[in-house]
Amino acid sequence: MQRITQRLEDKLNAAFAPSALAVTDDSAAHAGHAGAREGGESHFTVAITAEAFSGKSRVERHRLVNAALAEELAGPVHALVIKAKAPGE
């Protein structure tokens, strides 16, 4: 089974062809909290820079990322911090 981190990276690369992408598993900081899964991979931070975000508001950018990761957000991913930028920002 593909790790969730890799699935997030693959989907974001396919959806946005970003110039920069970092997916960080923050699950260890949330151990014992609601939504935390044994073994981690439940809480993530995504830092992404892509042309697709040019001219978009922060809310629009977050909606685009959430749509690309809808399957994971409906299942194994409990929390997602999104830092989405356009090139040059």
C-alpha positions, -999 to 999 in steps of 0.1 A, spaced: 0 0 0 13 34 -9 21 57 20 -3 86 24 25 112 22 34 98 -13 -2 98 -24 -6 135 -14 26 144 -33 16 124 -64 -19 140 -65 -6 175 -60 21 171 -86 -5 158 -111 -30 185 -104 -8 215 -102 27 207 -117 42 228 -88 75 246 -90 79 238 -53 62 212 -31 68 200 5 44 176 23 53 172 60 38 146 83 30 165 115 12 135 131 38 130 159 29 164 173 -8 153 176 -4 118 191 -32 111 215 -54 139 201 -87 133 183 -82 120 147 -46 109 154 -40 74 140 -17 48 153 14 49 131 8 86 121 0 99 86 -31 117 98 -20 154 102 -1 171 74 13 205 62 14 211 25 36 240 12 30 244 -25 40 270 -52 22 267 -85 11 289 -114 -25 276 -109 -27 298 -78 -19 331 -96 -47 356 -92 -65 334 -67 -75 343 -32 -63 323 -2 -97 306 1 -98 297 -37 -63 282 -34 -73 261 -4 -104 249 -22 -83 238 -52 -60 218 -29 -88 204 -9 -105 193 -42 -73 176 -54 -70 157 -21 -107 150 -15 -103 113 -13 -76 115 13 -95 142 33 -125 119 34 -105 91 48 -71 88 64 -61 125 66 -76 142 96 -60 176 94 -43 196 66 -24 229 69 -22 245 34 4 271 25 -3 277 -12 15 304 -32 19 316 -67 54 319 -82 71 351 -71 52 354 -38 
